[in-house]
Amino acid sequence: MPQSKKRKEQKHIHQDYVPHKVKRKSAVPVAIVFCMILGLGIAWFAAETFVPGLVAGIVLGGIVGWFAGKQMDKTFNK
């Protein structure tokens, strides 16, 4: 059968913009602050007002928070 000359052309969808995956905010700063406060609290009850003990609790809490935040980022980005 002959094709109609009045038939509309097929429109090909051309997408100029390719959407990228949205990068989420990192959980590292929140985890660091939370773990530093937790470490300070634990050091306060363990060492009372012994300043080097309090500083060690804050530093260790920050290190644990950094690792915990990195692990949370890996888990949330799956």
Number of C-alpha atoms within 10 A of each C-alpha: 3 4 6 7 7 6 7 7 7 6 6 6 6 6 7 6 6 6 7 6 6 6 7 9 8 14 18 19 15 14 22 23 16 16 24 23 16 17 22 22 17 17 22 17 10 13 14 12 11 11 12 11 17 21 16 14 24 23 17 17 24 24 16 17 24 21 13 17 20 15 13 15 15 11 9 10 8 5
